[in-house]
Amino acid sequence: MMGTEKTVCSMCGNMIRVLDGGQTEDYLKIEKKWGYFSERDGITHSFCICEKCYNNWIASFQLPVSEQETTELL
Ligand SMILES: [Zn+2]
């Protein structure tokens, strides 16, 4: 059974692929509730970005993203 909700990358419009075992490709999900001092007071924005678009996106940043390696606890 497929999930009821399809995740689509907002930048390129491609679907986030579902891999064997029901896992999806890794992707970035952003949810931002804009606050009082913003022009979008009280509005929540959310979108998903696939890994490929994420890579292109952060490549356009002036500063590199900070990076840490996660130690997996198994
Ligand atoms: Zn994309």
N, CA, C, O and the ligand as a Tripos MOL2 file, in Angstrom:
@<TRIPOS>MOLECULE
protein
  297   295    75     0     0
PROTEIN
NO_CHARGES

@<TRIPOS>ATOM
      1 N           0.8370   -1.2100    0.0000 N.3       1 MET1
      2 CA          0.0000    0.0000    0.0000 C.3       1 MET1
      3 C           0.8690    1.2550    0.0000 C.2       1 MET1
      4 O           1.8250    1.3660    0.7670 O.2       1 MET1
      5 N           0.5290    2.1630   -0.8440 N.am      2 MET2
      6 CA          1.2300    3.4380   -0.8650 C.3       2 MET2
      7 C           0.6520    4.3430    0.2060 C.2       2 MET2
      8 O          -0.4930    4.1860    0.6280 O.2       2 MET2
      9 N           1.4600    5.2810    0.6300 N.am      3 GLY3
     10 CA          0.9630    6.2680    1.5790 C.3       3 GLY3
     11 C          -0.1210    7.1040    0.9310 C.2       3 GLY3
     12 O          -0.1800    7.2120   -0.2940 O.2       3 GLY3
     13 N          -0.9610    7.6820    1.7300 N.am      4 THR4
     14 CA         -2.0550    8.4720    1.1810 C.3       4 THR4
     15 C          -1.5590    9.8140    0.6510 C.2       4 THR4
     16 O          -2.1530   10.3990   -0.2540 O.2       4 THR4
     17 N          -0.4620   10.2860    1.2310 N.am      5 GLU5
     18 CA          0.0120   11.6060    0.8640 C.3       5 GLU5
     19 C           1.2730   11.4990    0.0270 C.2       5 GLU5
     20 O           2.2420   10.8590    0.4350 O.2       5 GLU5
     21 N           1.2640   12.1220   -1.1370 N.am      6 LYS6
     22 CA          2.4500   12.1040   -1.9780 C.3       6 LYS6
     23 C           3.2890   13.3380   -1.6760 C.2       6 LYS6
     24 O           2.7820   14.4560   -1.5900 O.2       6 LYS6
     25 N           4.5770   13.1010   -1.5200 N.am      7 THR7
     26 CA          5.4740   14.2100   -1.2420 C.3       7 THR7
     27 C           6.1390   14.6390   -2.5370 C.2       7 THR7
     28 O           6.7410   13.8300   -3.2420 O.2       7 THR7
     29 N           6.0210   15.9150   -2.8360 N.am      8 VAL8
     30 CA          6.5630   16.4520   -4.0810 C.3       8 VAL8
     31 C           7.5330   17.5710   -3.7470 C.2       8 VAL8
     32 O           7.2700   18.3980   -2.8730 O.2       8 VAL8
     33 N           8.6370   17.5880   -4.4410 N.am      9 CYS9
     34 CA          9.6120   18.6640   -4.2520 C.3       9 CYS9
     35 C           9.0440   19.9580   -4.8350 C.2       9 CYS9
     36 O           8.6540   20.0090   -6.0010 O.2       9 CYS9
     37 N           9.0050   20.9980   -4.0090 N.am     10 SER10
     38 CA          8.4260   22.2690   -4.4570 C.3      10 SER10
     39 C           9.2900   22.9610   -5.4970 C.2      10 SER10
     40 O           8.7980   23.7920   -6.2600 O.2      10 SER10
     41 N          10.5600   22.6300   -5.5340 N.am     11 MET11
     42 CA         11.4550   23.3410   -6.4290 C.3      11 MET11
     43 C          11.4110   22.7570   -7.8390 C.2      11 MET11
     44 O          11.3130   23.5060   -8.8110 O.2      11 MET11
     45 N          11.4800   21.4410   -7.9640 N.am     12 CYS12
     46 CA         11.5220   20.8250   -9.2990 C.3      12 CYS12
     47 C          10.2250   20.0960   -9.6500 C.2      12 CYS12
     48 O          10.0270   19.7160  -10.8050 O.2      12 CYS12
     49 N           9.3570   19.9000   -8.6910 N.am     13 GLY13
     50 CA          8.0780   19.2560   -8.9650 C.3      13 GLY13
     51 C           8.1500   17.7420   -9.0530 C.2      13 GLY13
     52 O           7.1410   17.0890   -9.3180 O.2      13 GLY13
     53 N           9.3250   17.1770   -8.8350 N.am     14 ASN14
     54 CA          9.4380   15.7190   -8.8700 C.3      14 ASN14
     55 C           8.9510   15.1120   -7.5660 C.2      14 ASN14
     56 O           9.0730   15.7000   -6.4920 O.2      14 ASN14
     57 N           8.3940   13.9120   -7.6990 N.am     15 MET15
     58 CA          7.9370   13.2220   -6.5100 C.3      15 MET15
     59 C           9.1240   12.6700   -5.7350 C.2      15 MET15
     60 O          10.1050   12.2110   -6.3210 O.2      15 MET15
     61 N           9.0250   12.7200   -4.4280 N.am     16 ILE16
     62 CA         10.0360   12.0760   -3.5960 C.3      16 ILE16
     63 C           9.8040   10.5720   -3.7480 C.2      16 ILE16
     64 O           8.7200   10.0760   -3.4390 O.2      16 ILE16
     65 N          10.8010    9.8600   -4.2160 N.am     17 ARG17
     66 CA         10.6320    8.4480   -4.5260 C.3      17 ARG17
     67 C          10.5090    7.6070   -3.2660 C.2      17 ARG17
     68 O          11.1710    7.8430   -2.2550 O.2      17 ARG17
     69 N           9.6370    6.6200   -3.3690 N.am     18 VAL18
     70 CA          9.5030    5.6580   -2.2840 C.3      18 VAL18
     71 C          10.4110    4.4740   -2.6040 C.2      18 VAL18
     72 O          10.3020    3.8610   -3.6670 O.2      18 VAL18
     73 N          11.2870    4.1680   -1.6900 N.am     19 LEU19
     74 CA         12.2500    3.0890   -1.9030 C.3      19 LEU19
     75 C          11.6750    1.7750   -1.3920 C.2      19 LEU19
     76 O          10.6170    1.7520   -0.7630 O.2      19 LEU19
     77 N          12.3760    0.6900   -1.6650 N.am     20 ASP20
     78 CA         11.9590   -0.6160   -1.1630 C.3      20 ASP20
     79 C          11.7950   -0.5650    0.3460 C.2      20 ASP20
     80 O          12.6110    0.0260    1.0540 O.2      20 ASP20
     81 N          10.7600   -1.1740    0.8130 N.am     21 GLY21
     82 CA         10.5220   -1.1960    2.2600 C.3      21 GLY21
     83 C           9.7130   -0.0110    2.7420 C.2      21 GLY21
     84 O           9.5380    0.1830    3.9450 O.2      21 GLY21
     85 N           9.2110    0.7920    1.7920 N.am     22 GLY22
     86 CA          8.3280    1.8880    2.1730 C.3      22 GLY22
     87 C           9.0310    3.1470    2.6400 C.2      22 GLY22
     88 O           8.3880    4.1450    2.9670 O.2      22 GLY22
     89 N          10.3730    3.0960    2.6720 N.am     23 GLN23
     90 CA         11.1200    4.2940    3.0420 C.3      23 GLN23
     91 C          11.1140    5.2590    1.8660 C.2      23 GLN23
     92 O          11.1360    4.8290    0.7130 O.2      23 GLN23
     93 N          11.0850    6.5330    2.1380 N.am     24 THR24
     94 CA         11.1970    7.4950    1.0520 C.3      24 THR24
     95 C          12.6480    7.9320    0.9220 C.2      24 THR24
     96 O          13.4460    7.8050    1.8510 O.2      24 THR24
     97 N          12.9640    8.4510   -0.2560 N.am     25 GLU25
     98 CA         14.2290    9.1530   -0.4280 C.3      25 GLU25
     99 C          14.2940   10.2270    0.6330 C.2      25 GLU25
    100 O          13.2660   10.7620    1.0500 O.2      25 GLU25
    101 N          15.4850   10.5400    1.0660 N.am     26 ASP26
    102 CA         15.5880   11.5820    2.0770 C.3      26 ASP26
    103 C          15.3230   12.9440    1.4340 C.2      26 ASP26
    104 O          15.7250   13.1920    0.2970 O.2      26 ASP26
    105 N          14.6710   13.7830    2.1410 N.am     27 TYR27
    106 CA         14.3510   15.1020    1.6110 C.3      27 TYR27
    107 C          14.2650   16.0870    2.7560 C.2      27 TYR27
    108 O          14.2680   15.7070    3.9270 O.2      27 TYR27
    109 N          14.1900   17.3500    2.4020 N.am     28 LEU28
    110 CA         14.1180   18.4120    3.3930 C.3      28 LEU28
    111 C          12.6790   18.8700    3.5180 C.2      28 LEU28
    112 O          12.0340   19.1730    2.5140 O.2      28 LEU28
    113 N          12.1710   18.9230    4.7320 N.am     29 LYS29
    114 CA         10.8400   19.4760    4.9270 C.3      29 LYS29
    115 C          10.9520   20.7230    5.7830 C.2      29 LYS29
    116 O          11.5160   20.6920    6.8770 O.2      29 LYS29
    117 N          10.4230   21.7950    5.2870 N.am     30 ILE30
    118 CA         10.4880   23.0570    6.0130 C.3      30 ILE30
    119 C           9.0790   23.4910    6.3810 C.2      30 ILE30
    120 O           8.1750   23.5090    5.5450 O.2      30 ILE30
    121 N           8.9130   23.8360    7.6360 N.am     31 GLU31
    122 CA          7.6460   24.3980    8.0730 C.3      31 GLU31
    123 C           7.9810   25.6350    8.8870 C.2      31 GLU31
    124 O           8.6980   25.5570    9.8850 O.2      31 GLU31
    125 N           7.4690   26.7550    8.4670 N.am     32 LYS32
    126 CA          7.8090   28.0230    9.1070 C.3      32 LYS32
    127 C           6.5510   28.8110    9.4220 C.2      32 LYS32
    128 O           5.7850   29.1850    8.5340 O.2      32 LYS32
    129 N           6.3660   29.0490   10.6910 N.am     33 LYS33
    130 CA          5.2540   29.9030   11.1100 C.3      33 LYS33
    131 C           5.8070   31.3130   11.2650 C.2      33 LYS33
    132 O           6.6400   31.5820   12.1310 O.2      33 LYS33
    133 N           5.3280   32.2020   10.4120 N.am     34 TRP34
    134 CA          5.8290   33.5740   10.4450 C.3      34 TRP34
    135 C           5.2200   34.3180   11.6120 C.2      34 TRP34
    136 O           4.0370   34.1740   11.9170 O.2      34 TRP34
    137 N           6.0380   35.1040   12.2480 N.am     35 GLY35
    138 CA          5.6230   35.7670   13.4790 C.3      35 GLY35
    139 C           5.1810   37.2090   13.2840 C.2      35 GLY35
    140 O           5.0870   37.7180   12.1670 O.2      35 GLY35
    141 N           4.9220   37.8250   14.3870 N.am     36 TYR36
    142 CA          4.3280   39.1510   14.4400 C.3      36 TYR36
    143 C           5.1190   40.2010   13.6720 C.2      36 TYR36
    144 O           4.5360   41.0810   13.0380 O.2      36 TYR36
    145 N           6.4370   40.1100   13.7250 N.am     37 PHE37
    146 CA          7.2480   41.1530   13.1070 C.3      37 PHE37
    147 C           7.5630   40.8600   11.6410 C.2      37 PHE37
    148 O           8.4320   41.4860   11.0330 O.2      37 PHE37
    149 N           6.8470   39.9140   11.1070 N.am     38 SER38
    150 CA          7.0390   39.5820    9.7070 C.3      38 SER38
    151 C           5.8470   40.1000    8.9050 C.2      38 SER38
    152 O           4.7810   40.3710    9.4570 O.2      38 SER38
    153 N           6.0450   40.2330    7.6000 N.am     39 GLU39
    154 CA          4.9350   40.6420    6.7370 C.3      39 GLU39
    155 C           3.8820   39.5490    6.6320 C.2      39 GLU39
    156 O           2.7580   39.7830    6.1880 O.2      39 GLU39
    157 N           4.2830   38.3220    7.0620 N.am     40 ARG40
    158 CA          3.3720   37.1840    6.9620 C.3      40 ARG40
    159 C           2.8540   36.7720    8.3230 C.2      40 ARG40
    160 O           2.6590   35.5850    8.5820 O.2      40 ARG40
    161 N           2.6370   37.7140    9.1720 N.am     41 ASP41
    162 CA          2.1780   37.4530   10.5370 C.3      41 ASP41
    163 C           1.0670   36.4170   10.5840 C.2      41 ASP41
    164 O           0.0110   36.5920    9.9770 O.2      41 ASP41
    165 N           1.3190   35.3440   11.3070 N.am     42 GLY42
    166 CA          0.2900   34.3290   11.5060 C.3      42 GLY42
    167 C           0.1510   33.3220   10.3840 C.2      42 GLY42
    168 O          -0.7090   32.4440   10.4470 O.2      42 GLY42
    169 N           0.9800   33.4310    9.3600 N.am     43 ILE43
    170 CA          0.9090   32.5090    8.2230 C.3      43 ILE43
    171 C           1.9710   31.4240    8.4010 C.2      43 ILE43
    172 O           3.1110   31.7150    8.7630 O.2      43 ILE43
    173 N           1.5960   30.2000    8.1500 N.am     44 THR44
    174 CA          2.5700   29.1070    8.1740 C.3      44 THR44
    175 C           2.8450   28.6430    6.7450 C.2      44 THR44
    176 O           1.9250   28.3220    5.9930 O.2      44 THR44
    177 N           4.1020   28.6150    6.3920 N.am     45 HIS45
    178 CA          4.5250   28.0930    5.0990 C.3      45 HIS45
    179 C           5.1570   26.7330    5.3080 C.2      45 HIS45
    180 O           5.9060   26.5410    6.2660 O.2      45 HIS45
    181 N           4.8700   25.7940    4.4380 N.am     46 SER46
    182 CA          5.5810   24.5250    4.4990 C.3      46 SER46
    183 C           5.8060   24.0020    3.0910 C.2      46 SER46
    184 O           4.9660   24.1670    2.2060 O.2      46 SER46
    185 N           6.9410   23.3770    2.9040 N.am     47 PHE47
    186 CA          7.2500   22.7850    1.6100 C.3      47 PHE47
    187 C           8.3420   21.7390    1.7660 C.2      47 PHE47
    188 O           9.0370   21.6800    2.7800 O.2      47 PHE47
    189 N           8.4730   20.9180    0.7330 N.am     48 CYS48
    190 CA          9.4910   19.8740    0.7130 C.3      48 CYS48
    191 C          10.4550   20.1420   -0.4390 C.2      48 CYS48
    192 O          10.0600   20.6320   -1.4970 O.2      48 CYS48
    193 N          11.6880   19.8240   -0.2210 N.am     49 ILE49
    194 CA         12.7330   20.0110   -1.2170 C.3      49 ILE49
    195 C          13.5070   18.6930   -1.3320 C.2      49 ILE49
    196 O          13.9430   18.1380   -0.3240 O.2      49 ILE49
    197 N          13.6740   18.2030   -2.5470 N.am     50 CYS50
    198 CA         14.4170   16.9500   -2.7130 C.3      50 CYS50
    199 C          15.9080   17.2140   -2.5150 C.2      50 CYS50
    200 O          16.3630   18.3580   -2.5100 O.2      50 CYS50
    201 N          16.6530   16.1200   -2.3520 N.am     51 GLU51
    202 CA         18.0720   16.2850   -2.0230 C.3      51 GLU51
    203 C          18.8520   16.9810   -3.1340 C.2      51 GLU51
    204 O          19.7700   17.7580   -2.8710 O.2      51 GLU51
    205 N          18.4750   16.6920   -4.3790 N.am     52 LYS52
    206 CA         19.1810   17.2950   -5.5130 C.3      52 LYS52
    207 C          18.9910   18.8170   -5.5190 C.2      52 LYS52
    208 O          19.9450   19.5740   -5.7000 O.2      52 LYS52
    209 N          17.7340   19.2500   -5.3170 N.am     53 CYS53
    210 CA         17.4530   20.6850   -5.2930 C.3      53 CYS53
    211 C          18.0710   21.3300   -4.0600 C.2      53 CYS53
    212 O          18.5220   22.4740   -4.1060 O.2      53 CYS53
    213 N          18.0870   20.5930   -2.9700 N.am     54 TYR54
    214 CA         18.7200   21.1010   -1.7570 C.3      54 TYR54
    215 C          20.1900   21.3940   -2.0180 C.2      54 TYR54
    216 O          20.7090   22.4360   -1.6170 O.2      54 TYR54
    217 N          20.8550   20.4630   -2.6950 N.am     55 ASN55
    218 CA         22.2750   20.6630   -3.0120 C.3      55 ASN55
    219 C          22.4790   21.9040   -3.8760 C.2      55 ASN55
    220 O          23.3960   22.6910   -3.6410 O.2      55 ASN55
    221 N          21.6150   22.0730   -4.8790 N.am     56 ASN56
    222 CA         21.7090   23.2660   -5.7350 C.3      56 ASN56
    223 C          21.4360   24.5330   -4.9330 C.2      56 ASN56
    224 O          22.0680   25.5710   -5.1300 O.2      56 ASN56
    225 N          20.4700   24.4130   -4.0210 N.am     57 TRP57
    226 CA         20.0510   25.5660   -3.2340 C.3      57 TRP57
    227 C          21.1830   26.0420   -2.3230 C.2      57 TRP57
    228 O          21.5370   27.2220   -2.3170 O.2      57 TRP57
    229 N          21.7440   25.1090   -1.5560 N.am     58 ILE58
    230 CA         22.7870   25.5310   -0.6100 C.3      58 ILE58
    231 C          24.0520   25.9680   -1.3390 C.2      58 ILE58
    232 O          24.8560   26.7260   -0.7970 O.2      58 ILE58
    233 N          24.2280   25.4860   -2.5740 N.am     59 ALA59
    234 CA         25.3850   25.9230   -3.3580 C.3      59 ALA59
    235 C          25.2810   27.4030   -3.7020 C.2      59 ALA59
    236 O          26.2880   28.0380   -4.0150 O.2      59 ALA59
    237 N          24.0560   27.9670   -3.6450 N.am     60 SER60
    238 CA         23.8650   29.3780   -3.9650 C.3      60 SER60
    239 C          24.0150   30.2670   -2.7300 C.2      60 SER60
    240 O          23.9670   31.4920   -2.8400 O.2      60 SER60
    241 N          24.1940   29.6580   -1.5580 N.am     61 PHE61
    242 CA         24.3580   30.4420   -0.3260 C.3      61 PHE61
    243 C          25.6950   31.1850   -0.3430 C.2      61 PHE61
    244 O          26.6590   30.7390   -0.9650 O.2      61 PHE61
    245 N          25.7330   32.3110    0.3430 N.am     62 GLN62
    246 CA         26.9860   33.0440    0.4910 C.3      62 GLN62
    247 C          27.9440   32.3100    1.4230 C.2      62 GLN62
    248 O          29.1590   32.3280    1.2300 O.2      62 GLN62
    249 N          27.3750   31.6690    2.4330 N.am     63 LEU63
    250 CA         28.1830   30.9370    3.4170 C.3      63 LEU63
    251 C          27.8040   29.4670    3.3490 C.2      63 LEU63
    252 O          26.6500   29.1270    3.0870 O.2      63 LEU63
    253 N          28.7630   28.6120    3.5830 N.am     64 PRO64
    254 CA         28.4270   27.1820    3.5670 C.3      64 PRO64
    255 C          27.5450   26.8240    4.7570 C.2      64 PRO64
    256 O          27.6100   27.4730    5.8010 O.2      64 PRO64
    257 N          26.7360   25.8090    4.6020 N.am     65 VAL65
    258 CA         25.9200   25.3360    5.7210 C.3      65 VAL65
    259 C          26.8350   24.6650    6.7430 C.2      65 VAL65
    260 O          27.8770   24.1190    6.3800 O.2      65 VAL65
    261 N          26.4500   24.7040    8.0140 N.am     66 SER66
    262 CA         27.2670   23.9850    8.9890 C.3      66 SER66
    263 C          26.9350   22.5080    8.9130 C.2      66 SER66
    264 O          25.7990   22.1220    8.6350 O.2      66 SER66
    265 N          27.9130   21.7130    9.1560 N.am     67 GLU67
    266 CA         27.7930   20.2870    8.9150 C.3      67 GLU67
    267 C          28.3510   19.5110   10.1000 C.2      67 GLU67
    268 O          29.4700   19.7550   10.5500 O.2      67 GLU67
    269 N          27.5630   18.5840   10.5900 N.am     68 GLN68
    270 CA         28.0310   17.6850   11.6450 C.3      68 GLN68
    271 C          27.7230   16.2630   11.2290 C.2      68 GLN68
    272 O          26.7320   15.9960   10.5490 O.2      68 GLN68
    273 N          28.5640   15.3820   11.6370 N.am     69 GLU69
    274 CA         28.2810   13.9780   11.3740 C.3      69 GLU69
    275 C          27.4960   13.4160   12.5450 C.2      69 GLU69
    276 O          27.8540   13.5940   13.7100 O.2      69 GLU69
    277 N          26.4070   12.7280   12.1950 N.am     70 THR70
    278 CA         25.5980   12.1320   13.2450 C.3      70 THR70
    279 C          26.1230   10.7370   13.5520 C.2      70 THR70
    280 O          26.3130    9.9110   12.6590 O.2      70 THR70
    281 N          26.3490   10.5020   14.8190 N.am     71 THR71
    282 CA         26.7590    9.1530   15.2260 C.3      71 THR71
    283 C          25.4940    8.3500   15.4710 C.2      71 THR71
    284 O          24.6960    8.6730   16.3510 O.2      71 THR71
    285 N          25.3240    7.3140   14.6910 N.am     72 GLU72
    286 CA         24.0930    6.5320   14.8330 C.3      72 GLU72
    287 C          24.2000    5.5620   15.9910 C.2      72 GLU72
    288 O          25.1710    4.8150   16.1140 O.2      72 GLU72
    289 N          23.2050    5.5870   16.8200 N.am     73 LEU73
    290 CA         23.1490    4.6550   17.9460 C.3      73 LEU73
    291 C          22.2700    3.4840   17.5480 C.2      73 LEU73
    292 O          21.0600    3.6240   17.3730 O.2      73 LEU73
    293 N          22.8860    2.3590   17.4130 N.am     74 LEU74
    294 CA         22.1140    1.1920   16.9850 C.3      74 LEU74
    295 C          21.8480    0.2580   18.1590 C.2      74 LEU74
    296 O          21.2090   -0.7810   17.9890 O.2      74 LEU74
    297 ZN         13.6710   18.8500   -6.4060 Zn       75 ZN75
@<TRIPOS>BOND
     1     1     2 1
     2     2     3 1
     3     3     4 2
     4     3     5 am
     5     5     6 1
     6     6     7 1
     7     7     8 2
     8     7     9 am
     9     9    10 1
    10    10    11 1
    11    11    12 2
    12    11    13 am
    13    13    14 1
    14    14    15 1
    15    15    16 2
    16    15    17 am
    17    17    18 1
    18    18    19 1
    19    19    20 2
    20    19    21 am
    21    21    22 1
    22    22    23 1
    23    23    24 2
    24    23    25 am
    25    25    26 1
    26    26    27 1
    27    27    28 2
    28    27    29 am
    29    29    30 1
    30    30    31 1
    31    31    32 2
    32    31    33 am
    33    33    34 1
    34    34    35 1
    35    35    36 2
    36    35    37 am
    37    37    38 1
    38    38    39 1
    39    39    40 2
    40    39    41 am
    41    41    42 1
    42    42    43 1
    43    43    44 2
    44    43    45 am
    45    45    46 1
    46    46    47 1
    47    47    48 2
    48    47    49 am
    49    49    50 1
    50    50    51 1
    51    51    52 2
    52    51    53 am
    53    53    54 1
    54    54    55 1
    55    55    56 2
    56    55    57 am
    57    57    58 1
    58    58    59 1
    59    59    60 2
    60    59    61 am
    61    61    62 1
    62    62    63 1
    63    63    64 2
    64    63    65 am
    65    65    66 1
    66    66    67 1
    67    67    68 2
    68    67    69 am
    69    69    70 1
    70    70    71 1
    71    71    72 2
    72    71    73 am
    73    73    74 1
    74    74    75 1
    75    75    76 2
    76    75    77 am
    77    77    78 1
    78    78    79 1
    79    79    80 2
    80    79    81 am
    81    81    82 1
    82    82    83 1
    83    83    84 2
    84    83    85 am
    85    85    86 1
    86    86    87 1
    87    87    88 2
    88    87    89 am
    89    89    90 1
    90    90    91 1
    91    91    92 2
    92    91    93 am
    93    93    94 1
    94    94    95 1
    95    95    96 2
    96    95    97 am
    97    97    98 1
    98    98    99 1
    99    99   100 2
   100    99   101 am
   101   101   102 1
   102   102   103 1
   103   103   104 2
   104   103   105 am
   105   105   106 1
   106   106   107 1
   107   107   108 2
   108   107   109 am
   109   109   110 1
   110   110   111 1
   111   111   112 2
   112   111   113 am
   113   113   114 1
   114   114   115 1
   115   115   116 2
   116   115   117 am
   117   117   118 1
   118   118   119 1
   119   119   120 2
   120   119   121 am
   121   121   122 1
   122   122   123 1
   123   123   124 2
   124   123   125 am
   125   125   126 1
   126   126   127 1
   127   127   128 2
   128   127   129 am
   129   129   130 1
   130   130   131 1
   131   131   132 2
   132   131   133 am
   133   133   134 1
   134   134   135 1
   135   135   136 2
   136   135   137 am
   137   137   138 1
   138   138   139 1
   139   139   140 2
   140   139   141 am
   141   141   142 1
   142   142   143 1
   143   143   144 2
   144   143   145 am
   145   145   146 1
   146   146   147 1
   147   147   148 2
   148   147   149 am
   149   149   150 1
   150   150   151 1
   151   151   152 2
   152   151   153 am
   153   153   154 1
   154   154   155 1
   155   155   156 2
   156   155   157 am
   157   157   158 1
   158   158   159 1
   159   159   160 2
   160   159   161 am
   161   161   162 1
   162   162   163 1
   163   163   164 2
   164   163   165 am
   165   165   166 1
   166   166   167 1
   167   167   168 2
   168   167   169 am
   169   169   170 1
   170   170   171 1
   171   171   172 2
   172   171   173 am
   173   173   174 1
   174   174   175 1
   175   175   176 2
   176   175   177 am
   177   177   178 1
   178   178   179 1
   179   179   180 2
   180   179   181 am
   181   181   182 1
   182   182   183 1
   183   183   184 2
   184   183   185 am
   185   185   186 1
   186   186   187 1
   187   187   188 2
   188   187   189 am
   189   189   190 1
   190   190   191 1
   191   191   192 2
   192   191   193 am
   193   193   194 1
   194   194   195 1
   195   195   196 2
   196   195   197 am
   197   197   198 1
   198   198   199 1
   199   199   200 2
   200   199   201 am
   201   201   202 1
   202   202   203 1
   203   203   204 2
   204   203   205 am
   205   205   206 1
   206   206   207 1
   207   207   208 2
   208   207   209 am
   209   209   210 1
   210   210   211 1
   211   211   212 2
   212   211   213 am
   213   213   214 1
   214   214   215 1
   215   215   216 2
   216   215   217 am
   217   217   218 1
   218   218   219 1
   219   219   220 2
   220   219   221 am
   221   221   222 1
   222   222   223 1
   223   223   224 2
   224   223   225 am
   225   225   226 1
   226   226   227 1
   227   227   228 2
   228   227   229 am
   229   229   230 1
   230   230   231 1
   231   231   232 2
   232   231   233 am
   233   233   234 1
   234   234   235 1
   235   235   236 2
   236   235   237 am
   237   237   238 1
   238   238   239 1
   239   239   240 2
   240   239   241 am
   241   241   242 1
   242   242   243 1
   243   243   244 2
   244   243   245 am
   245   245   246 1
   246   246   247 1
   247   247   248 2
   248   247   249 am
   249   249   250 1
   250   250   251 1
   251   251   252 2
   252   251   253 am
   253   253   254 1
   254   254   255 1
   255   255   256 2
   256   255   257 am
   257   257   258 1
   258   258   259 1
   259   259   260 2
   260   259   261 am
   261   261   262 1
   262   262   263 1
   263   263   264 2
   264   263   265 am
   265   265   266 1
   266   266   267 1
   267   267   268 2
   268   267   269 am
   269   269   270 1
   270   270   271 1
   271   271   272 2
   272   271   273 am
   273   273   274 1
   274   274   275 1
   275   275   276 2
   276   275   277 am
   277   277   278 1
   278   278   279 1
   279   279   280 2
   280   279   281 am
   281   281   282 1
   282   282   283 1
   283   283   284 2
   284   283   285 am
   285   285   286 1
   286   286   287 1
   287   287   288 2
   288   287   289 am
   289   289   290 1
   290   290   291 1
   291   291   292 2
   292   291   293 am
   293   293   294 1
   294   294   295 1
   295   295   296 2
@<TRIPOS>SUBSTRUCTURE
     1 MET1         2 RESIDUE 1 A MET
     2 MET2         6 RESIDUE 1 A MET
     3 GLY3        10 RESIDUE 1 A GLY
     4 THR4        14 RESIDUE 1 A THR
     5 GLU5        18 RESIDUE 1 A GLU
     6 LYS6        22 RESIDUE 1 A LYS
     7 THR7        26 RESIDUE 1 A THR
     8 VAL8        30 RESIDUE 1 A VAL
     9 CYS9        34 RESIDUE 1 A CYS
    10 SER10       38 RESIDUE 1 A SER
    11 MET11       42 RESIDUE 1 A MET
    12 CYS12       46 RESIDUE 1 A CYS
    13 GLY13       50 RESIDUE 1 A GLY
    14 ASN14       54 RESIDUE 1 A ASN
    15 MET15       58 RESIDUE 1 A MET
    16 ILE16       62 RESIDUE 1 A ILE
    17 ARG17       66 RESIDUE 1 A ARG
    18 VAL18       70 RESIDUE 1 A VAL
    19 LEU19       74 RESIDUE 1 A LEU
    20 ASP20       78 RESIDUE 1 A ASP
    21 GLY21       82 RESIDUE 1 A GLY
    22 GLY22       86 RESIDUE 1 A GLY
    23 GLN23       90 RESIDUE 1 A GLN
    24 THR24       94 RESIDUE 1 A THR
    25 GLU25       98 RESIDUE 1 A GLU
    26 ASP26      102 RESIDUE 1 A ASP
    27 TYR27      106 RESIDUE 1 A TYR
    28 LEU28      110 RESIDUE 1 A LEU
    29 LYS29      114 RESIDUE 1 A LYS
    30 ILE30      118 RESIDUE 1 A ILE
    31 GLU31      122 RESIDUE 1 A GLU
    32 LYS32      126 RESIDUE 1 A LYS
    33 LYS33      130 RESIDUE 1 A LYS
    34 TRP34      134 RESIDUE 1 A TRP
    35 GLY35      138 RESIDUE 1 A GLY
    36 TYR36      142 RESIDUE 1 A TYR
    37 PHE37      146 RESIDUE 1 A PHE
    38 SER38      150 RESIDUE 1 A SER
    39 GLU39      154 RESIDUE 1 A GLU
    40 ARG40      158 RESIDUE 1 A ARG
    41 ASP41      162 RESIDUE 1 A ASP
    42 GLY42      166 RESIDUE 1 A GLY
    43 ILE43      170 RESIDUE 1 A ILE
    44 THR44      174 RESIDUE 1 A THR
    45 HIS45      178 RESIDUE 1 A HIS
    46 SER46      182 RESIDUE 1 A SER
    47 PHE47      186 RESIDUE 1 A PHE
    48 CYS48      190 RESIDUE 1 A CYS
    49 ILE49      194 RESIDUE 1 A ILE
    50 CYS50      198 RESIDUE 1 A CYS
    51 GLU51      202 RESIDUE 1 A GLU
    52 LYS52      206 RESIDUE 1 A LYS
    53 CYS53      210 RESIDUE 1 A CYS
    54 TYR54      214 RESIDUE 1 A TYR
    55 ASN55      218 RESIDUE 1 A ASN
    56 ASN56      222 RESIDUE 1 A ASN
    57 TRP57      226 RESIDUE 1 A TRP
    58 ILE58      230 RESIDUE 1 A ILE
    59 ALA59      234 RESIDUE 1 A ALA
    60 SER60      238 RESIDUE 1 A SER
    61 PHE61      242 RESIDUE 1 A PHE
    62 GLN62      246 RESIDUE 1 A GLN
    63 LEU63      250 RESIDUE 1 A LEU
    64 PRO64      254 RESIDUE 1 A PRO
    65 VAL65      258 RESIDUE 1 A VAL
    66 SER66      262 RESIDUE 1 A SER
    67 GLU67      266 RESIDUE 1 A GLU
    68 GLN68      270 RESIDUE 1 A GLN
    69 GLU69      274 RESIDUE 1 A GLU
    70 THR70      278 RESIDUE 1 A THR
    71 THR71      282 RESIDUE 1 A THR
    72 GLU72      286 RESIDUE 1 A GLU
    73 LEU73      290 RESIDUE 1 A LEU
    74 LEU74      294 RESIDUE 1 A LEU
    75 ZN75       297 GROUP 0 **** ****
